[in-house]
């Protein structure tokens, strides 16, 4: 049903104006150009994940977030409740029932998807988010004003905010260990994963690996790479043995989230032509109606003067 | 009959109640700036925007629309007959937008960076457009208000003894402003109307990017158009509402001639908005969500019912000529648009997996009511100092 809504929504969007859609295609091309052919990503193979949560620990250490000892992460009590990333954890693992093999529950890692056309980058009022040519989406603390529009815009509900701080609250989300990678290392979660459930590499290679795994083990995986086409594609890809909606991942169409809003925005502001035209039009109306009023006044005065003249 | 400061006792029991409400809001405001947003609000990572954005900002901007609709009526198409309402509407818009800007300052996590959008631009962002337009428009509103200040104080600048020496320079400044503004005011008036149409609509574009997180009853690519039309529709009813409230509070005779003229214009404007909204419902075939009868569907039904009732009230001659009926009809339109903004920003927004529905905290409600109380107190003070309201001199 969700998809149906979306289709109707898009149908109206298409009806909203051809001029607008023409502008839209331009912006899409512009955005694609900045992305490198060799852009990187992560493939998360939920069938290989055993839910050891070492990645959660490594992520906190890599991002200087407070954490307990690694030993405490073997506690599986946390799986009782569905968890989301927050301002202290940029990635979390959740456990889901596995109907095919009840002894081997499915574990799903959640973090920023690093969209190919990110809503946060488009929405941010000050441009604090950057989509790097290598595919990473990062956030800049020196720009952010804390308006939280990125959280409204994100289709995966990923950016989190420090609600407990009055001064210097941060928007936090996975940055694919942007700084760590500069020194030639791989992301902390990839590094620590004991089971190769997280594969790091070129997005195009990851897609090949994913397709290969699905082909080789059709009994293990469903035929769907989550992130290949969702919201125009994401840098993080998932394969799983179960429908992704049941793994609490939002069912999304293939159109990028910023598409419609940007086309409206650029339609209204096309080279400032519409606002300037409106200004000129209002000025013209103002001038005409005023002249009308002045003429009326003059006529009235003339009549009065004539009457005076006749009377005298 | 020219605008003149109103002579009335400032402190009344009603004003004392308003001061108490304002102080209560200030206490929670203090807590927000000491302990952060989490201490005062019910916001979380699922619901990043709540009452302050939905009501203080979005509804605030809509309800201040009387400023630009009356400016268009009085100054652009020169309906001299309505000049009497331009000043009160201007004051409402000026105070309303000040309140909106303050609400944004309170709501954003890094309030001390509120100036960032001035130099850090993102042309793709609807919020950037709203922010810049509102910033310029607030300045324009203050400029539009300046002639009222010069009118009041030219030749009457009297600072107490210690500051006597600045009397002359201030008077000269006022005269200079008066002279230069009287020739250039039309630039600002038109700019005000253009800026308003831009940001009133862009406020609707804001939620489009939320995509599937918005309930299909409200999520539509024509949201910007619906926001603009509803803002235009609520402009005159808001002026009627305030004018009647002021007449009641200051025990003056209501300006029924002007108000019924405005009332007659309200029906077609509401009609256009309703037609667009209902037409969109059918084009997107989203009417099927109305018959689910869950919370969003009831909220949508209420919103439409209130606006439709107001539409039919304004259609009848009986309403247009009676102050009490005009007051009820105008209140309905205001309630309808207020509810629409709450629905768009709070009810409709529901991320996948959201475990709990958002409802505002006592702190959020206190701050909102506190700000509204302050606004009313400021309005009262200004109309008693400056020549804003036209009334029979007693």
Boltz contact constraints between the chains, C-beta under 6 A:
constraints:
  - contact:
      token1: [A, 5]
      token2: [B, 216]
      max_distance: 6.0
  - contact:
      token1: [A, 8]
      token2: [B, 284]
      max_distance: 6.0
  - contact:
      token1: [A, 8]
      token2: [B, 285]
      max_distance: 6.0
  - contact:
      token1: [A, 12]
      token2: [B, 221]
      max_distance: 6.0
  - contact:
      token1: [A, 12]
      token2: [B, 283]
      max_distance: 6.0
  - contact:
      token1: [A, 12]
      token2: [B, 284]
      max_distance: 6.0
  - contact:
      token1: [A, 13]
      token2: [B, 221]
      max_distance: 6.0
  - contact:
      token1: [A, 16]
      token2: [B, 221]
      max_distance: 6.0
  - contact:
      token1: [A, 119]
      token2: [B, 209]
      max_distance: 6.0
  - contact:
      token1: [A, 122]
      token2: [B, 124]
      max_distance: 6.0
  - contact:
      token1: [A, 123]
      token2: [B, 125]
      max_distance: 6.0
  - contact:
      token1: [A, 123]
      token2: [B, 209]
      max_distance: 6.0
  - contact:
      token1: [A, 124]
      token2: [B, 122]
      max_distance: 6.0
  - contact:
      token1: [A, 125]
      token2: [B, 117]
      max_distance: 6.0
  - contact:
      token1: [A, 125]
      token2: [B, 125]
      max_distance: 6.0
  - contact:
      token1: [A, 125]
      token2: [B, 127]
      max_distance: 6.0
  - contact:
      token1: [A, 125]
      token2: [B, 128]
      max_distance: 6.0
  - contact:
      token1: [A, 125]
      token2: [B, 131]
      max_distance: 6.0
  - contact:
      token1: [A, 126]
      token2: [B, 116]
      max_distance: 6.0
  - contact:
      token1: [A, 126]
      token2: [B, 117]
      max_distance: 6.0
  - contact:
      token1: [A, 126]
      token2: [B, 120]
      max_distance: 6.0
  - contact:
      token1: [A, 127]
      token2: [B, 120]
      max_distance: 6.0
  - contact:
      token1: [A, 127]
      token2: [B, 122]
      max_distance: 6.0
  - contact:
      token1: [A, 143]
      token2: [B, 120]
      max_distance: 6.0
  - contact:
      token1: [A, 145]
      token2: [B, 108]
      max_distance: 6.0
  - contact:
      token1: [A, 145]
      token2: [B, 110]
      max_distance: 6.0
  - contact:
      token1: [A, 145]
      token2: [B, 113]
      max_distance: 6.0
  - contact:
      token1: [A, 145]
      token2: [B, 116]
      max_distance: 6.0
  - contact:
      token1: [A, 146]
      token2: [B, 108]
      max_distance: 6.0
  - contact:
      token1: [A, 146]
      token2: [B, 109]
      max_distance: 6.0
  - contact:
      token1: [A, 146]
      token2: [B, 110]
      max_distance: 6.0
  - contact:
      token1: [A, 147]
      token2: [B, 108]
      max_distance: 6.0
  - contact:
      token1: [A, 148]
      token2: [B, 48]
      max_distance: 6.0
  - contact:
      token1: [A, 149]
      token2: [B, 127]
      max_distance: 6.0
  - contact:
      token1: [A, 151]
      token2: [B, 48]
      max_distance: 6.0
  - contact:
      token1: [A, 152]
      token2: [B, 48]
      max_distance: 6.0
  - contact:
      token1: [A, 152]
      token2: [B, 49]
      max_distance: 6.0
  - contact:
      token1: [A, 152]
      token2: [B, 210]
      max_distance: 6.0
  - contact:
      token1: [A, 153]
      token2: [B, 209]
      max_distance: 6.0
  - contact:
      token1: [A, 155]
      token2: [B, 211]
      max_distance: 6.0
  - contact:
      token1: [A, 157]
      token2: [B, 351]
      max_distance: 6.0
  - contact:
      token1: [A, 160]
      token2: [B, 45]
      max_distance: 6.0
  - contact:
      token1: [A, 163]
      token2: [B, 37]
      max_distance: 6.0
  - contact:
      token1: [A, 163]
      token2: [B, 38]
      max_distance: 6.0
  - contact:
      token1: [A, 164]
      token2: [B, 36]
      max_distance: 6.0
  - contact:
      token1: [A, 164]
      token2: [B, 38]
      max_distance: 6.0
  - contact:
      token1: [A, 165]
      token2: [B, 36]
      max_distance: 6.0
  - contact:
      token1: [A, 166]
      token2: [B, 33]
      max_distance: 6.0
  - contact:
      token1: [A, 166]
      token2: [B, 34]
      max_distance: 6.0
  - contact:
      token1: [A, 166]
      token2: [B, 36]
      max_distance: 6.0
  - contact:
      token1: [A, 169]
      token2: [B, 109]
      max_distance: 6.0
  - contact:
      token1: [A, 248]
      token2: [B, 353]
      max_distance: 6.0
  - contact:
      token1: [A, 250]
      token2: [B, 352]
      max_distance: 6.0
  - contact:
      token1: [A, 257]
      token2: [B, 209]
      max_distance: 6.0
  - contact:
      token1: [A, 257]
      token2: [B, 211]
      max_distance: 6.0
  - contact:
      token1: [A, 258]
      token2: [B, 209]
      max_distance: 6.0
  - contact:
      token1: [A, 260]
      token2: [B, 208]
      max_distance: 6.0
  - contact:
      token1: [A, 260]
      token2: [B, 221]
      max_distance: 6.0
  - contact:
      token1: [A, 261]
      token2: [B, 126]
      max_distance: 6.0
  - contact:
      token1: [A, 261]
      token2: [B, 205]
      max_distance: 6.0
  - contact:
      token1: [A, 261]
      token2: [B, 208]
      max_distance: 6.0
  - contact:
      token1: [A, 261]
      token2: [B, 209]
      max_distance: 6.0
  - contact:
      token1: [A, 262]
      token2: [B, 124]
      max_distance: 6.0
  - contact:
      token1: [A, 264]
      token2: [B, 205]
      max_distance: 6.0
  - contact:
      token1: [A, 264]
      token2: [B, 224]
      max_distance: 6.0
  - contact:
      token1: [A, 265]
      token2: [B, 126]
      max_distance: 6.0
  - contact:
      token1: [A, 275]
      token2: [B, 194]
      max_distance: 6.0
  - contact:
      token1: [A, 278]
      token2: [B, 194]
      max_distance: 6.0
  - contact:
      token1: [A, 279]
      token2: [B, 190]
      max_distance: 6.0
  - contact:
      token1: [A, 279]
      token2: [B, 194]
      max_distance: 6.0
  - contact:
      token1: [A, 282]
      token2: [B, 76]
      max_distance: 6.0
  - contact:
      token1: [A, 282]
      token2: [B, 190]
      max_distance: 6.0
  - contact:
      token1: [A, 282]
      token2: [B, 193]
      max_distance: 6.0
  - contact:
      token1: [A, 283]
      token2: [B, 190]
      max_distance: 6.0
  - contact:
      token1: [A, 285]
      token2: [B, 76]
      max_distance: 6.0
  - contact:
      token1: [A, 286]
      token2: [B, 76]
      max_distance: 6.0
  - contact:
      token1: [A, 289]
      token2: [B, 77]
      max_distance: 6.0
  - contact:
      token1: [A, 289]
      token2: [B, 78]
      max_distance: 6.0
  - contact:
      token1: [A, 290]
      token2: [B, 78]
      max_distance: 6.0
  - contact:
      token1: [A, 293]
      token2: [B, 78]
      max_distance: 6.0
